[in-house]
Amino acid sequence: MKADIHPKYYPDARVTCSCGASWTTGSTVPEIRTDVCSTCHPFYTGEQRIIDTAGQVERFMKRLERRQSESARRELETQMRREADEAARKARARGGNAEAAAAEVYAKYERAEQLSVEQN
């Protein structure tokens, strides 16, 4: 074995959790601080709680809400285009004005959107 390549070993290293629990163990550092231990971890305690380190859960929830709202908006736009195309096709088949029929569908969706904004 090579000499002087191993770190110093501390047989009585102190481990301290953020919940206040502490114990000794062997380590290459004299003091260890941890956020979660078997005393406070949800898996061991049976509690349903989220351990949020540095706001990660909040950032995730904001991203999720943004994605869901964007997804709903795209879905609504797709539905609106389909209905407008269908109305225009039917108007052409009857010999009517296809552009006016499509504009009517778009106006219907704009009125519905204005009502939902006013209610909120």
Beta strands, then each sheet from edge to edge (+ up, - down):
strand 1: 10-17
strand 2: 22-27
strand 3: 31-34
sheet 1: 2+ 1- 3-
end
